[in-house]
Amino acid sequence: MKLVTCGAAALMILVSTLAAAQTAPAGAPKPVDPARAAAEKTLIANEHAINEAVSKGDKAALLALVAPEGLAANSNGFIPARLFVEAIPQIKITKWEIANPQVIWIDPASAIVTYTFVGEGTFQGKPLPPKAISSTVWTKKNGKWLAMFHQETAAGQ
């Protein structure tokens, strides 16, 4: 009986040692969840689509990606989404890009996309800052990602 108990203990130690050897070391990258990776790709594509809609003056495309109760913030204050959409004809974007986009997860249905907006254009005839630190809070409603809040802060040169 002692032999069986010692053999079982030795087997348990061997199994735990092998299991520990196969776990990722501290600091190693976590395995990528394919669903989360796909959602991140969609969110970043949505950011591009919103910027494209604004640069083309496409109100319908913008409204398709923004929650009706959405809000934006910039150096002028808080702007309800409906007012921002009404101001689109006054925005003239001639060149733009999204640099270094990152997705920060809040929960499975909410995320923040951060990036640096780099571009050229005007609002009401006044030049826009060439660089802005930007973030958008996205939430998934009825299976669709919608922008709930967007902020831009002019970046130092």
Secondary structure per residue as TSV (DSSP state, phi and psi in degrees):
chain	resnum	aa	ss	phi	psi
A	1	M	-	360.0	-40.6
A	2	K	H	-60.3	-38.0
A	3	L	H	-63.6	-41.7
A	4	V	H	-66.3	-42.6
A	5	T	H	-64.4	-44.1
A	6	C	H	-64.7	-39.7
A	7	G	H	-65.1	-40.6
A	8	A	H	-66.5	-40.4
A	9	A	H	-65.0	-41.8
A	10	A	H	-64.2	-39.7
A	11	L	H	-64.6	-41.4
A	12	M	H	-64.0	-41.1
A	13	I	H	-64.6	-42.4
A	14	L	H	-63.1	-44.7
A	15	V	H	-63.6	-44.3
A	16	S	H	-66.7	-35.0
A	17	T	H	-65.5	-44.3
A	18	L	H	-64.3	-41.3
A	19	A	H	-64.2	-42.9
A	20	A	H	-65.0	-36.6
A	21	A	H	-67.2	-23.7
A	22	Q	H	-94.0	-7.0
A	23	T	S	-78.5	153.4
A	24	A	-	-70.2	141.1
A	25	P	-	-67.3	158.6
A	26	A	T	-57.8	136.8
A	27	G	T	87.3	-8.4
A	28	A	-	-71.9	148.4
A	29	P	-	-62.2	142.5
A	30	K	-	-76.0	151.4
A	31	P	-	-61.8	143.8
A	32	V	-	-82.0	127.2
A	33	D	-	-81.9	117.3
A	34	P	H	-57.9	-36.6
A	35	A	H	-67.3	-41.4
A	36	R	H	-68.3	-40.5
A	37	A	H	-61.8	-40.9
A	38	A	H	-65.8	-40.5
A	39	A	H	-64.6	-40.9
A	40	E	H	-62.3	-41.1
A	41	K	H	-61.9	-41.9
A	42	T	H	-64.3	-44.6
A	43	L	H	-62.6	-43.3
A	44	I	H	-68.1	-38.2
A	45	A	H	-63.2	-38.0
A	46	N	H	-63.7	-38.6
A	47	E	H	-60.9	-44.1
A	48	H	H	-61.4	-42.7
A	49	A	H	-64.2	-38.7
A	50	I	H	-64.9	-45.8
A	51	N	H	-64.5	-36.9
A	52	E	H	-65.2	-42.8
A	53	A	H	-61.5	-43.9
A	54	V	H	-64.6	-44.6
A	55	S	H	-65.8	-28.2
A	56	K	H	-94.8	-4.8
A	57	G	T	71.0	28.2
A	58	D	-	-92.1	91.0
A	59	K	H	-62.1	-41.3
A	60	A	H	-63.0	-43.0
A	61	A	H	-63.9	-39.2
A	62	L	H	-65.7	-47.9
A	63	L	H	-61.0	-28.4
A	64	A	T	-69.3	-18.4
A	65	L	T	-111.1	-6.0
A	66	V	E	-115.6	134.2
A	67	A	E	-65.7	140.9
A	68	P	E	-55.9	-32.3
A	69	E	E	-90.6	11.8
A	70	G	E	-62.6	161.9
A	71	L	E	-144.8	146.1
A	72	A	E	-124.1	158.8
A	73	A	E	-140.2	138.1
A	74	N	E	-148.8	-165.9
A	75	S	T	-65.4	-13.8
A	76	N	T	-89.3	-9.7
A	77	G	E	122.5	-159.3
A	78	F	E	-93.5	139.0
A	79	I	E	-130.7	118.0
A	80	P	E	-62.0	146.4
A	81	A	H	-52.6	-41.6
A	82	R	H	-62.4	-35.4
A	83	L	H	-73.3	-36.7
A	84	F	H	-62.3	-44.2
A	85	V	H	-61.1	-40.2
A	86	E	H	-64.4	-26.7
A	87	A	H	-85.3	-6.4
A	88	I	G	-52.9	-39.6
A	89	P	G	-60.8	-19.3
A	90	Q	G	-89.2	-4.0
A	91	I	E	-102.3	124.5
A	92	K	E	-122.2	106.2
A	93	I	E	-104.2	122.2
A	94	T	E	-100.2	-23.2
A	95	K	E	-156.8	138.9
A	96	W	E	-157.0	156.5
A	97	E	E	-154.8	156.3
A	98	I	E	-106.5	118.7
A	99	A	E	-105.3	137.7
A	100	N	E	52.8	54.1
A	101	P	E	-70.1	140.5
A	102	Q	E	-134.2	148.6
A	103	V	E	-115.5	128.4
A	104	I	E	-114.1	121.9
A	105	W	E	-86.4	134.2
A	106	I	E	-95.0	-50.1
A	107	D	E	-157.9	179.9
A	108	P	T	-61.0	-18.1
A	109	A	T	-115.0	10.9
A	110	S	E	-145.5	136.0
A	111	A	E	-150.6	160.0
A	112	I	E	-115.0	129.9
A	113	V	E	-104.7	123.8
A	114	T	E	-113.9	147.0
A	115	Y	E	-169.4	171.2
A	116	T	E	-105.9	123.1
A	117	F	E	-86.5	127.9
A	118	V	E	-123.8	123.2
A	119	G	E	-171.0	-175.0
A	120	E	E	-135.9	141.9
A	121	G	E	167.8	-174.3
A	122	T	E	-137.1	157.6
A	123	F	E	-130.2	121.5
A	124	Q	T	53.3	37.1
A	125	G	T	81.6	-5.3
A	126	K	E	-99.7	140.1
A	127	P	E	-61.0	140.5
A	128	L	-	-83.0	152.9
A	129	P	-	-59.3	138.7
A	130	P	S	-68.9	-20.0
A	131	K	E	-137.5	138.0
A	132	A	E	-140.6	134.7
A	133	I	E	-80.7	121.1
A	134	S	E	-126.2	151.4
A	135	S	E	-150.5	146.3
A	136	T	E	-132.3	132.2
A	137	V	E	-92.7	123.7
A	138	W	E	-112.3	144.5
A	139	T	E	-135.2	148.1
A	140	K	E	-97.0	116.6
A	141	K	E	-121.7	126.6
A	142	N	T	50.8	40.9
A	143	G	T	80.4	4.6
A	144	K	E	-124.2	135.0
A	145	W	E	-77.9	127.5
A	146	L	E	-128.2	140.0
A	147	A	E	-74.9	127.3
A	148	M	E	-102.7	-35.9
A	149	F	E	-149.6	136.1
A	150	H	E	-135.5	138.9
A	151	Q	E	-134.2	148.9
A	152	E	E	-135.6	135.7
A	153	T	E	-127.0	124.8
A	154	A	E	-56.0	132.4
A	155	A	-	-92.1	147.7
A	156	G	-	-67.0	151.9
A	157	Q	-	-92.5	360.0
